[in-house]
C-alpha cells in the first residue's frame, strides 16, 4: 500500500489547527487520521515558506521607503526648476 497524498490546502488547514487554533498535535492527528510525525513535518515545511515570505515583506517595505524618498526628492527638484525658470524670464 502506498503513502497517501494530501493536498497542500489540507496540510495548511491541519497546521492551522495546531498553530492558530491551539489544538494539540495528538488530537488533530487522531481526528484527521494523520500521523503526528507528518503534522510536525508539515509544520516545519510551512514555517520555511512563511519565513521566505517574511524576507520578501521586509524587502517590499524597504523598497516602499526608498520610493517615497526618491519621489519626495523628485518633487523638490520640480519645484526648484519651476522657481528658477520663473526668475529667468
RAUR-V296178 format. One record per helix or strand of 3 or more residues. SS is the DSSP state (hx for helix, st for strand). FROM is the first residue (numbers start at 1). TO is the last residue. If there is no record, write none. Layout:
ss->SS from->FROM to->TO
ss->SS from->FROM to->TO
//
This chain:
ss->hx from->8 to->19
ss->hx from->25 to->32
ss->hx from->36 to->88
//
